[in-house]
Amino acid sequence: MDLSVKEGDNVKAGDIVAKVGNNGYSRHPHIHVGAWKGNIPLQIRFDLKSMGSQLKNLGEEMYYL
């Protein structure tokens, strides 16, 4: 995994926070994400259409939607 942020960094929609590969026993690359604002956990929602466009721009042909 290649992290682009560290604890305490502020991120906004569209920011790349990490690049992942596949290790261990998973079938596909994935990442576990947790987000908090103070003591309150935040819901994380993914815009799959936008993510597909970003992956296509990065040359990840296998994953774009």
Rosetta silent file (secondary structure, phi, psi, omega in degrees, C-alpha in Angstrom):
SEQUENCE: MDLSVKEGDNVKAGDIVAKVGNNGYSRHPHIHVGAWKGNIPLQIRFDLKSMGSQLKNLGEEMYYL
SCORE:     score description
SCORE:     0.000 S_00000001
   1 L     0.000  143.012  179.409    0.000    0.000    0.000 S_00000001
   2 E  -120.511  100.831 -177.825    1.182    3.504   -0.808 S_00000001
   3 E   -78.805  138.908  177.618   -0.360    6.072    1.565 S_00000001
   4 L  -106.479   -8.460 -179.450   -0.788    9.650    0.380 S_00000001
   5 L  -131.743  163.957  175.901   -2.069   11.033    3.716 S_00000001
   6 L  -128.839  165.389 -179.166   -1.170   10.732    7.368 S_00000001
   7 L   -52.757  131.747  178.892   -3.204   10.848   10.566 S_00000001
   8 L    96.177  -13.979  177.565   -4.621   14.323   11.108 S_00000001
   9 L   -68.058  146.191  172.642   -4.559   15.355    7.427 S_00000001
  10 L   -91.606  136.023  177.364   -7.720   16.945    6.037 S_00000001
  11 L  -127.784  155.858  177.449   -9.100   15.374    2.863 S_00000001
  12 L  -130.438  168.600 -179.511  -11.924   16.344    0.544 S_00000001
  13 L   -52.712  133.235  178.234  -13.948   14.548   -2.096 S_00000001
  14 L    94.048  -13.826  177.903  -11.743   13.426   -4.963 S_00000001
  15 L   -69.678  138.728  173.203   -8.474   13.358   -3.001 S_00000001
  16 L   -83.844  123.804 -178.554   -6.370   10.244   -3.456 S_00000001
  17 L  -103.520  -23.347  179.340   -5.620    8.859    0.012 S_00000001
  18 E  -167.082  157.491  170.674   -3.815    5.647   -0.920 S_00000001
  19 E  -118.043  135.480 -174.848   -2.907    3.305   -3.743 S_00000001
  20 L  -123.677  158.983  172.505   -3.319   -0.381   -3.022 S_00000001
  21 L  -122.818 -160.969 -179.236   -2.270   -3.695   -4.410 S_00000001
  22 L  -119.133  119.125  176.192   -3.296   -7.205   -3.550 S_00000001
  23 L  -137.604  170.730 -178.297   -1.593   -9.018   -0.697 S_00000001
  24 L    71.468 -142.194 -173.845   -2.549  -11.688    1.769 S_00000001
  25 L  -109.010   16.750  179.514   -5.475  -13.929    0.880 S_00000001
  26 L   -79.452  152.690  178.826   -7.839  -11.438   -0.781 S_00000001
  27 L   -82.798  -28.082 -175.855   -9.006  -12.014   -4.339 S_00000001
  28 L  -135.162  153.736  175.084   -8.965   -8.332   -5.325 S_00000001
  29 L   -58.760  140.156  179.136   -7.114   -5.188   -4.259 S_00000001
  30 L  -157.778  168.067  178.433   -8.959   -3.426   -1.459 S_00000001
  31 L  -142.518  146.511  174.409   -8.479   -1.005    1.407 S_00000001
  32 L  -101.748  128.529 -175.577  -10.070   -0.600    4.830 S_00000001
  33 L  -126.302  136.674  172.235  -10.911    3.016    5.624 S_00000001
  34 L  -129.736  137.652  179.340  -12.075    4.673    8.808 S_00000001
  35 L  -131.472  135.694 -177.778  -12.885    8.365    9.136 S_00000001
  36 E  -135.184  147.232  169.531  -13.573   10.297   12.313 S_00000001
  37 E  -121.369  101.443 -171.730  -14.291   13.900   13.200 S_00000001
  38 L    65.814 -123.470  179.604  -13.278   14.148   16.829 S_00000001
  39 L   -94.087    1.726 -172.340  -15.097   11.283   18.579 S_00000001
  40 E  -101.792  120.701  175.823  -17.734   10.900   15.858 S_00000001
  41 E   -70.818  141.785 -179.601  -17.305    8.229   13.158 S_00000001
  42 L  -103.550  144.769  174.367  -18.149    9.475    9.663 S_00000001
  43 L   -78.866  133.033  178.682  -20.019    7.566    6.990 S_00000001
  44 L  -106.980  125.701  177.812  -17.890    7.091    3.885 S_00000001
  45 L  -118.751  141.281 -178.558  -19.670    6.941    0.553 S_00000001
  46 L  -111.198  131.856  175.057  -17.999    6.101   -2.735 S_00000001
  47 L   -92.726   95.193 -172.413  -19.022    7.550   -6.090 S_00000001
  48 H   -63.469  -34.446  178.843  -18.243    4.511   -8.257 S_00000001
  49 H   -64.327  -44.977  178.395  -18.732    6.358  -11.563 S_00000001
  50 H   -64.991  -41.654  178.986  -16.222    9.016  -10.526 S_00000001
  51 H   -62.093  -39.602  178.740  -13.822    6.394   -9.212 S_00000001
  52 H   -61.996  -40.830  178.505  -14.021    4.537  -12.524 S_00000001
  53 H   -64.201  -42.526  179.834  -13.105    7.703  -14.424 S_00000001
  54 H   -64.879  -42.205  178.911  -10.152    8.350  -12.119 S_00000001
  55 H   -64.784  -38.179  178.057   -8.891    4.782  -12.471 S_00000001
  56 H   -61.283  -42.780  179.305   -9.195    5.000  -16.256 S_00000001
  57 H   -64.495  -26.847  178.505   -7.080    8.171  -16.205 S_00000001
  58 L   -86.220   -3.419  179.372   -4.460    6.320  -14.164 S_00000001
  59 L    87.291   13.497  179.217   -4.363    3.501  -16.731 S_00000001
  60 L   -86.596   71.637 -172.685   -6.122    0.934  -14.527 S_00000001
  61 L   -60.440  -28.890 -175.531   -8.089   -0.541  -17.419 S_00000001
  62 L   -68.999  -22.810 -170.147   -9.234   -3.584  -15.474 S_00000001
  63 L  -113.228   -4.352 -176.430  -11.244   -1.568  -12.952 S_00000001
  64 L   -78.226  152.439 -174.036  -12.971    1.310  -14.685 S_00000001
  65 L   -99.718    0.000    0.000  -16.756    1.351  -14.930 S_00000001
